[in-house]
Amino acid sequence: MLCFISAYLVGGLEGHLYPSLYGPDQVDVKATIRAGRANADIVRGVKAHAEIGGASRWGLEVIKLGKRISSELGVPLYIHLGQIWPVKDGATIDPDEVVRALMPLMEPGDVLAHPFTRHPGGFVSTATGEVHPVVWAALERGVTVDVGHGSHFSFEMARRTIAAGIRPHTLGADMHGYNVRVPGDGDAAARQENPYFGVAPFNLTHAMTELLTLGLSLPEVVATVTSNPARMLKMEDSIGALLPGREADVSVLDLLRGRFTLSDNSGEKVIAQEMLTPAFALRAGKTQAADSALIPPPALLAA
């Protein structure tokens, strides 16, 4: 397991409820750099948020601090786009201006997340309905795009940005406590009524299926979860490809054909003709069963 370290001292703690925890006074640049260097074997990037709720309180100061950390560690800066927190009372902020101010801070190898968000302050301008010119300029100089699916995925925005020419470089599932629920002991009755009660609404292969349904080719989709992340992590010499002499880390998937219902965070439903599901995996040559509670069974999604 590898990680991107949070620029904030609080990590992901209740971020949607307490935006003050994500201000500049919650960033300790020196301590974070020390932690990153002490754990350089697993820390491969730095995460921060460029969204209008935070920008209405402290501008992009946190992003600048995050960039200092990532530069010192020699790792990418991973930036969330799209509103999370409410705008500060009495403040007026232009979502497009937040994006315009952010892009000069991004360097080759840095990552922009959530291209398919429907929330203000994303890849698509709220004024024009088109991808920001500054986003194109950033991509041309080597900034990459991560889907960051989570609670931000919108089919409408995905169709619009893909039609404009945006191709995701990596496919982060962004599964977290806000969008995943595993059944507990007290849920037995609910599970009797619905055997899929509490199963996560999506996982990584589900997100891969959505990209297939949106028109990306299977080789493109596979690259977003294999060779492209390996390059992002600067580990392409050891992972991300099936080559002689490498450790046998292999995910084996089934490509099912039929009719499957996919839905996004706005409630839109789309019928997919194909679905990718995990069959099994090899980790260092040893078989691992695909038996996680976080895998949505195909029967749950049959149209």
NORKA-V856183 format. One record per pair of residues at least 6 apart in sequence whose C-alpha atoms are under 8 Angstrom apart, sorted by sequence separation. I is the first residue (numbers start at 0). GAP is how many residues later the second one is. If there is no record, write none. Layout:
((I/GAP) (I/GAP))
//
This chain:
((5/6) (14/6) (69/6) (86/6) (115/6) (116/6) (119/6) (123/6) (124/6) (190/6) (211/6) (229/6) (241/6) (262/6) (280/6) (281/6) (14/7) (35/7) (69/7) (114/7) (115/7) (123/7) (124/7) (189/7) (238/7) (261/7) (262/7) (279/7) (280/7) (113/8) (114/8) (122/8) (123/8) (237/8) (241/8) (260/8) (261/8) (279/8) (280/8) (113/9) (122/9) (211/9) (226/9) (229/9) (237/9) (260/9) (261/9) (279/9) (280/9) (49/10) (66/10) (210/10) (229/10) (238/10) (260/10) (261/10) (278/10) (279/10) (9/11) (65/11) (228/11) (259/11) (260/11) (278/11) (9/12) (122/12) (226/12) (227/12) (258/12) (259/12) (277/12) (7/13) (49/13) (207/13) (225/13) (226/13) (258/13) (259/13) (7/14) (47/14) (48/14) (182/14) (207/14) (225/14) (226/14) (257/14) (258/14) (259/14) (7/15) (47/15) (182/15) (225/15) (257/15) (258/15) (259/15) (9/16) (181/16) (182/16) (256/16) (257/16) (8/17) (180/17) (181/17) (256/17) (257/17) (7/18) (8/18) (47/18) (180/18) (181/18) (255/18) (256/18) (7/19) (8/19) (46/19) (179/19) (180/19) (254/19) (255/19) (6/20) (7/20) (45/20) (179/20) (254/20) (255/20) (6/21) (146/21) (178/21) (179/21) (253/21) (254/21) (255/21) (276/21) (6/22) (98/22) (144/22) (145/22) (146/22) (148/22) (178/22) (253/22) (254/22) (45/23) (97/23) (98/23) (144/23) (145/23) (146/23) (147/23) (148/23) (149/23) (252/23) (253/23) (274/23) (45/24) (98/24) (143/24) (144/24) (145/24) (146/24) (147/24) (148/24) (149/24) (252/24) (253/24) (6/25) (44/25) (94/25) (95/25) (143/25) (144/25) (145/25) (146/25) (147/25) (148/25) (149/25) (252/25) (253/25) (94/26) (145/26) (146/26) (147/26) (148/26) (149/26) (251/26) (252/26) (94/27) (150/27) (250/27) (251/27) (252/27) (150/28) (174/28) (250/28) (251/28) (45/29) (47/29) (49/29) (50/29) (76/29) (95/29) (149/29) (250/29) (251/29) (44/30) (45/30) (46/30) (47/30) (48/30) (49/30) (50/30) (51/30) (52/30) (56/30) (94/30) (95/30) (114/30) (130/30) (172/30) (250/30) (4/31) (22/31) (43/31) (44/31) (45/31) (46/31) (47/31) (48/31) (49/31) (50/31) (51/31) (52/31) (53/31) (55/31) (56/31) (80/31) (94/31) (95/31) (102/31) (106/31) (111/31) (113/31) (114/31) (115/31) (129/31) (172/31) (249/31) (250/31) (21/32) (43/32) (44/32) (45/32) (46/32) (47/32) (48/32) (49/32) (50/32) (51/32) (52/32) (55/32) (76/32) (77/32) (78/32) (79/32) (80/32) (81/32) (102/32) (105/32) (109/32) (110/32) (111/32) (112/32) (113/32) (114/32) (171/32) (248/32) (249/32) (270/32) (44/33) (46/33) (50/33) (51/33) (52/33) (53/33) (75/33) (76/33) (77/33) (78/33) (79/33) (80/33) (107/33) (108/33) (109/33) (110/33) (111/33) (112/33) (113/33) (118/33) (130/33) (170/33) (248/33) (249/33) (18/34) (22/34) (23/34) (50/34) (51/34) (52/34) (75/34) (76/34) (77/34) (78/34) (79/34) (80/34) (99/34) (103/34) (106/34) (107/34) (108/34) (109/34) (110/34) (111/34) (112/34) (113/34) (117/34) (129/34) (172/34) (247/34) (248/34) (18/35) (22/35) (26/35) (51/35) (52/35) (55/35) (75/35) (77/35) (81/35) (98/35) (102/35) (106/35) (107/35) (108/35) (110/35) (112/35) (113/35) (116/35) (117/35) (247/35) (248/35) (28/36) (32/36) (36/36) (55/36) (80/36) (81/36) (82/36) (95/36) (106/36) (107/36) (115/36) (116/36) (117/36) (170/36) (247/36) (248/36) (23/37) (28/37) (31/37) (35/37) (55/37) (81/37) (82/37) (105/37) (115/37) (116/37) (123/37) (170/37) (246/37) (247/37) (4/38) (23/38) (26/38) (54/38) (59/38) (66/38) (81/38) (82/38) (113/38) (115/38) (122/38) (246/38) (259/38) (1/39) (2/39) (3/39) (4/39) (6/39) (22/39) (28/39) (29/39) (32/39) (81/39) (82/39) (113/39) (115/39) (117/39) (261/39) (1/40) (2/40) (3/40) (4/40) (5/40) (6/40) (7/40) (21/40) (28/40) (32/40) (80/40) (81/40) (116/40) (260/40) (0/41) (1/41) (2/41) (3/41) (4/41) (5/41) (6/41) (23/41) (51/41) (59/41) (63/41) (80/41) (115/41) (116/41) (259/41) (260/41) (1/42) (2/42) (3/42) (4/42) (5/42) (51/42) (59/42) (80/42) (114/42) (115/42) (259/42) (260/42) (3/43) (51/43) (54/43) (114/43) (258/43) (259/43) (50/44) (257/44) (258/44) (115/45) (51/46) (114/46) (50/47) (49/48) (49/49) (49/52) (209/52) (169/53) (170/53) (171/53) (168/54) (169/54) (170/54) (6/55) (158/55) (168/55) (169/55) (157/56) (167/56) (6/58) (148/58) (169/58) (6/59) (168/59) (169/59) (212/59) (168/60) (212/60) (212/61) (6/62) (209/62) (211/62) (208/63) (208/65) (18/66) (208/66) (208/67) (15/68) (16/68) (51/68) (207/68) (15/69) (51/69) (205/69) (50/70) (205/70) (204/71) (205/71) (204/72) (204/73) (205/90) (202/91) (201/92) (202/92) (199/93) (201/93) (202/93) (198/94) (199/94) (201/94) (198/95) (199/95) (200/95) (198/96) (199/96) (198/97) (195/101) (195/104) (154/109) (153/110) (152/111) (153/111) (181/111) (152/112) (153/112) (181/112) (151/113) (154/113) (150/114) (179/114) (108/123) (75/156) (44/188) (43/189))
//
